[in-house]
Amino acid sequence: MVWPFKSKCRKQIARIEIAGAIAGNTRKHVLEALNAVEEKEFPALLLRIDSPGGTVGDSQEIYYALKRLREKIKIVASFGNISASGGVYIGMGAEHIMANPGTITGSIGVILRANNLERLLDKVGVSFKTIKSGPYKDILAFDREITPPEKAILQELIDSSYQQFVQTVAEGRKLDEETVRSFADGRIFTGQQALQLGIVDRLGTEEDARRWTAELVGLDPDKTKVQTIEERKPLWNRLLQGQVQRSSRLSAGLDWLEFELSTNGQPLWIYRP
């Protein structure tokens, strides 16, 4: 497809915002937005990240898409209130990273949680009979305690995912893996601390990141505009947007509950305060 406004886009900066927990819907939206940025031939992308992280696979797909796009345009990540765990991982897809001094970041690591309702089920007199093809087919079943062999298997899975995280941060930030491991123990940092560790390049606001992005591609930061690439929503959704905004706390709570339920038993790159 030939975009009639490509020349206009070349004088603007694209902006994509990643907010909230990273899961399937976020991945779909971001990948579509990245394709639009490439097709419209923007010279640069400002990636605003305000996320505690999320699922491993979705975070990786966004990261690899950013890495491919980075071969064609400049990408600057701006860390907002929080950019932790999977949010950090996605940020590694940017060539440059800026954070606020007080941004909550870090939490580099992997977590896997599952519900064990065995005692509750015993109290109400409910039990399950399981027929399985192998001893580990029902690993993390909610009606029994995990066994030592199962725990060892899951620990190997977590260690593999953790190693992938460490390698990506080391590569993205040009640090030794051992250096990354020294602070990649799940702890969180402020943006100021992250700068000292080499996780980010500069401190500043999103506006500072916008100006920096413009300068990197030879545009006048005082005149360069930003075009936010947003998810296309149905008309009825847009009409109800005001009502949704008024109940944003409830909506956010329901979204988080849905994320918790849908990712139960999955390895996650996420900061859980």
HUJO-V8804 format. One line per field, one symbol per residue. phi: phi as a letter, one per 40 degrees, with the letter a starting at -180 (. if undefined). psi: psi as a letter, one per 40 degrees, with the letter a starting at -180 (. if undefined). burial: # if it has 24 or more other C-alpha atoms within 12 Angstrom, else .. A space follows every 10 residues. Layout:
phi=???
psi=???
burial=???
This chain:
phi=.bccbccccc bbbcbbbbbg ccadccddcc cccccccccc fccabbbcbb achicccccc ccdccccccc cbbcbbcbcc caabfdccdc dccccbbbbc dcdcagfcib bbbacbbdcc ccccgbbbbb bbcacbcbdg dcbacccdcc cccccccccc cccccccccc ccbfbccccc ccbcbgcbbc dccccccgcb cabicccccc ccccccbgcc ccbccbbccb ccbcdccccc dcccccbccc cccccccccc ccbdgccbba cbc
psi=hhhefdddde eihihhhhia hhaddddddd ddddddddde fieihhhhhg ieaaiddddd ddddddddde edihhhhhhb dhgibddddd deeidihiii dehhabfhai ihiihhfddd dddefhiihh hieieedfhf ieeiiiiddd dddddddddd dddddddddd ddefiidddd ddegfeiiii ddddddeedi diiiiddddd ddddddefih deehihhhhi hhiiddddde ddddddfddd dddddddddd ddeheihigi hg.
burial=........## ########## ###..##.## #.##.##### ########## ########## #######.## ..######## ########## ########## #.######## ####...... .......... ........## #....#.... ...#...#.. ##.####### .##......# #.######## #####.#### ########## ####..#... ...######. .......... .......... ........## ..#..##### ##.
